[in-house]
């Protein structure tokens, strides 16, 4: 409707101001047309710049997080510019063939936190929506409903995950092809697991064999993640 108002008021202003100059009341209607034209253009500009007639609605989506590698639990990121801005590369399913990435925009914020729960990704998308039926009628033709204002990404990983840059991931891939590096990685993992088991047994000497086995798996995965980070430093 807003575009229609701009067009109609412009046409009317032209007709009453330049064509029907001999008609009675043309001055009055030309002034009215000009006022409507100015107001409609102003409203259009305010909507375009300041999202007049719209409000911000937040939509939250939570999904599982899968590693981008089948050999280790990895969350990758690519640095932009000076390195302060990062694009995270991730998968939400182990069977996903193509990885996704966070929104490439200055209004996108990403945060990585370590928890003890299952890895997941929480996406909060802040979008502009029309705040009333009148606003929808006025600006609906512009097709900007649900326009994204900003997106917040929260990656929740556990201690068995490593967060690496794409350069570090490439470096790791090359390094793991070397037998010496593979041996070093195994030694680092074995050493950390042994230390962790000894500390756990010291705190709980009565730990069952089954619990020891579960703990060893957990410590192995965590030690592997820390060892990977050490290798690519």
N, C-alpha and C positions, 0 to 999 in steps of 0.2 A: 504493500500500500504506500510506503514512503516514497518509492520511486515514481509511482503513479501520481502522487501529490506534487512532486518536483516537476514532472513533465506537464501536468495540467496547469499548475500555477504559472509556469514559464510561458506556456502557450497563451493562457488568458492575459497575462501581463503584456505580451506582445500584441495580441488582438486589440485589447482596450487602450493600449498606449500608443499604438502605431497605425492600426487599421480602422477601428471604429471610433476615430477621434471626433466625428460629428454626431455620434450617438449621445443621447442624454444620459448623464451619469457615468460616462466613460472614465472620468478622472477618479471617481470614487472606487469603481471596480478595478481600475488599474492599480490603485493604492492597496486595495484588499489583496489582489493577486500578488503584488510585490511582497506584502507582509507574509502571506502564506508561503511564497517561494523562499524567502529568507529563513522563516521558521523551519520549513521542511528540510532545507539544506543544512541548517544548523543541527537539527535533530539527527539527520543522516550522519553528519560528521562526528557528533558526540557518540553515536552508536558505534561508528567505525573505530574511533580512537579510544573511547572510554567504556565501551560496551554498555551504553545506555539501554535500559530496558532488559538487562540480563543480570543473572545472579550466578554465583559459583556453586556448583554441586560436586561433591566428592564421591567417586565410585572406587570401592576397594575390592581387589581381587587377590586371592591367595592361592598359590599353586605349589606343587612339589618342585624341588630343584634337583636336576641330574647333572652329573659331571660331563664336561666336554671331552673327557678322555676315558677310554675303557681300561686304562692301566693304573690310574690314580684318580682321587677325588680332586678335581681342579675347577676353580672359578677363574676365568681369564678376563683381562681388561686390556684395552688399548689406550695409550696416552695420546692426548691431543695437545697441540701447541706446545706450551712450556711444560706440560706434564701435570698441571694442577687439575685439568679436566680429564675425565676418564669415561670411556664407553665400555660397559661390562658385556661380555659375551657369555651366553648361558644356554642351557637346555632345560626343559621342564619334563622330559621323558627320555629314558635311556634308549628308546627305539627311534628317537627323533634324528633324522638324517642331517638336517641343516640347523645350525645353531642360530639363536636369536640374539639381539643386542638391545641395549637400552636406548632410549630416545636420544637422537643426536641434536641437542638443543641446549642453550644456556639455561633454560627453565627446567631442565631435568636434573634431579638430584639423586645420587645413589649412596647408599650406606651399607656397609658390611659389618655384621655383628656375629660373634661366636657364642653359641648356646649349646646346651646338651641335648636338645631335641632334634628331631629329624630335619634335614635341610629343607628350607622352603623359601619362596619368594613372595613378598607382599608388595603389590603395586597399588599405589593410591593415585588415581587420575583426577585432577581438578579440571572441571569443564564449565564453560559458559553455557547456560541454558536460559531460555526466555522466562522472565519472572511473572508473566501474566498472559492471558489470552489476547489482550490488546497488543502487547509487545510482539506476540507471535504473528498477529494479523498485520502489524506495521512492518516488521522486519523479516518475516518468514520467507519472503521471496529471495532474500540474500543467501539463504542456505547456510547460515553460520551457527545454527543451534548445535550444541554438543562440541563446540570448538574447544580444543585442548588449551588450557592456560598453563599448566605445569604438571609434571609427573614425579612422584617420589617412589624410588625403588629401595626396598629393604631386603637385602640378602642375608638370610639366617643360616649359617653353616655351623658345623660342629668341629671339634679339634682334629678330626681325621681329614679335613680339607686343607688345601693350599690355595692361596690367592696369588696368581702370577700374571705378569704382563705377557703380551703375545711374544715379545722378544725373549723373555725368560723361558717361555714354553718352548720356543724354537731351540734355545740353548740347551734346555733339558733333553729334548728329543735327540739332539746331536750327541750330547754327553752320554746318554744311556746306551748308545751303540758301541761304546768303548768298554771292553771287558773289565778294565781297571776301575772304571767308574761304577760299573755294576757291583763289583766286589766291595768297593768303598761304601756304596749305599747299603749293601747287606750288613756290613760290619757296623755302620752307624745305627741301623735299625736294631740289630741284635744287642748292641751295647745298651741302648736306651730301654729296650724291653726288659733286659736282665735287671737293670737298675730299678725300673718301675715295679717289677715283680718282687724284688727283694724288699723294697719299701712297703709294698702292700702286705707281704707276709709278716713283716715286722709289726705292722699295726694290727693284723688279724692272723695270728698263727694257726687258727682253727679253720682257715678257709678251705672249703671242699675242693676236690679235684675238678669238679664241673665248673665251679666259680673261677678257679685258676685258669681253666681253658678259655672261658669267656673273657677274662681280664687280659689274657695274653693276646687274643685277637684284637681287642680294643687298643691295647698298648702298641701292638704292631702297626695298626692303621694310623695311629696318632704319630708314632715315631717315623713312619714313612713320610707323612706330610711334613714334619719338621726337617727331616733329612733332605727332602726335595728342595725346600726353601734354602737350606744351607748350600746345596750344590749350585744353585743358580745365582748366588749373591755375587 
